[in-house]
């Protein structure tokens, strides 16, 4: 026997369903990755992508894929050891004209991309973003 009216049950179900849908990207996890960008901040070219790929292939460092994200190269790896070896190799090969950062990249969530209208980041705390902006303690776009 249900003590609540139908509209209350539907409201609770809708809130829970929306919460599950927003939390769903966190299930997929993250891969070790390198983010390579020019020191000047300009967009990287296809020649630079092929140079990175060739250097990794010659050193026999396995990587999942290389793709462009906001003008930077993102290189996904299967293990942290490959990530660290690739970081050392690219520091030697590319020189000081490039910034190479160790990072974690979200796994493929392409099934959610058409369905999600808002950009929900799994690794970003919205309250932290608000606090950082309010205090003015950021050095770039968040």
C-alpha positions in Angstrom: 0.0 0.0 0.0 1.4 3.3 -1.1 0.9 6.3 1.3 2.1 9.0 -1.1 0.3 10.5 -4.1 1.3 9.6 -7.6 2.8 13.0 -8.4 5.2 12.7 -5.4 6.3 9.3 -6.5 6.9 10.6 -10.0 8.9 13.6 -8.7 11.1 11.4 -6.6 11.7 9.0 -9.5 12.5 11.9 -11.9 15.0 13.4 -9.4 16.7 10.1 -8.9 16.9 9.4 -12.6 18.4 12.8 -13.4 20.9 12.3 -10.6 22.0 8.9 -12.0 22.3 10.3 -15.5 24.5 13.1 -14.3 26.7 10.8 -12.2 27.0 8.2 -15.0 30.2 9.6 -16.5 32.1 8.9 -13.3 31.6 5.2 -13.9 33.9 5.1 -16.9 37.1 6.2 -15.0 40.2 7.8 -16.4 43.4 6.9 -18.4 46.9 8.2 -17.8 47.6 10.9 -20.4 50.1 13.5 -21.6 49.0 17.0 -22.6 51.4 18.6 -25.0 51.1 22.2 -26.0 53.3 25.0 -27.4 54.9 27.3 -24.9 53.5 30.2 -26.8 49.9 28.9 -26.5 49.3 28.7 -30.2 47.5 25.7 -31.9 49.6 22.7 -32.7 49.8 21.5 -36.4 49.4 18.1 -38.0 53.2 18.0 -38.5 53.7 18.2 -34.7 51.2 15.5 -34.1 53.1 13.2 -36.5 56.4 14.1 -34.9 55.0 13.1 -31.5 53.6 9.9 -32.9 56.8 9.0 -34.7 58.9 9.6 -31.6 56.7 7.3 -29.5 56.6 4.6 -32.2 60.4 4.7 -32.6 60.9 4.3 -28.8 58.3 1.5 -28.8 56.1 3.2 -26.2 52.5 2.0 -26.6 49.7 4.6 -26.5 45.9 4.3 -27.1 45.4 7.4 -29.2 46.4 10.9 -29.9 43.8 13.6 -30.3 43.4 17.4 -30.3 41.7 19.1 -27.4 41.6 22.9 -27.3 44.6 23.3 -29.6 46.7 20.9 -27.5 47.7 17.3 -28.1 46.3 14.7 -25.7 48.0 11.3 -25.7 46.3 8.4 -23.9 48.3 5.5 -22.4 47.4 2.2 -21.0 49.8 2.4 -18.0 51.4 5.0 -15.9 54.8 3.6 -16.7 54.2 4.2 -20.4 53.1 7.7 -19.6 56.2 8.5 -17.6 58.5 7.1 -20.2 56.8 9.1 -22.9 57.0 12.2 -20.8 60.8 11.8 -20.5 61.1 11.0 -24.2 59.1 14.0 -25.4 60.9 16.4 -23.0 64.2 15.3 -24.8 62.8 15.3 -28.3 60.6 18.4 -28.3 62.7 20.7 -26.2 61.7 23.8 -24.2 59.3 25.1 -26.9 56.6 22.8 -25.6 54.9 22.2 -22.3 54.3 18.6 -21.4 52.0 17.9 -18.5 51.1 14.6 -16.9 47.3 14.3 -16.5 44.4 11.9 -16.4 41.9 12.0 -19.3 38.4 10.7 -19.1 37.7 7.5 -21.0 35.5 7.5 -24.0 32.0 8.6 -23.1 30.8 9.1 -26.7 27.5 7.4 -26.0 26.6 10.3 -23.6 27.7 13.2 -25.8 24.5 13.5 -27.9 22.3 13.1 -24.8 23.9 15.5 -22.4 23.1 19.1 -23.2 25.3 20.5 -20.4 29.1 19.9 -20.2 29.3 17.8 -17.1 32.9 17.2 -16.1 33.6 14.1 -13.9 36.7 15.6 -12.3 35.5 19.1 -11.6 33.8 20.2 -8.4 31.3 23.0 -9.2 31.5 24.5 -5.7 35.3 24.6 -6.0 35.1 26.4 -9.3 32.8 29.0 -7.8 35.1 29.5 -4.8 38.2 29.9 -7.0 36.5 32.4 -9.2 35.1 34.3 -6.2 38.5 34.6 -4.6 40.2 35.4 -7.9 42.8 32.6 -7.4 42.9 31.3 -10.9 45.4 31.9 -13.7 43.3 31.0 -16.7 40.0 29.6 -17.8 38.5 27.0 -15.5 
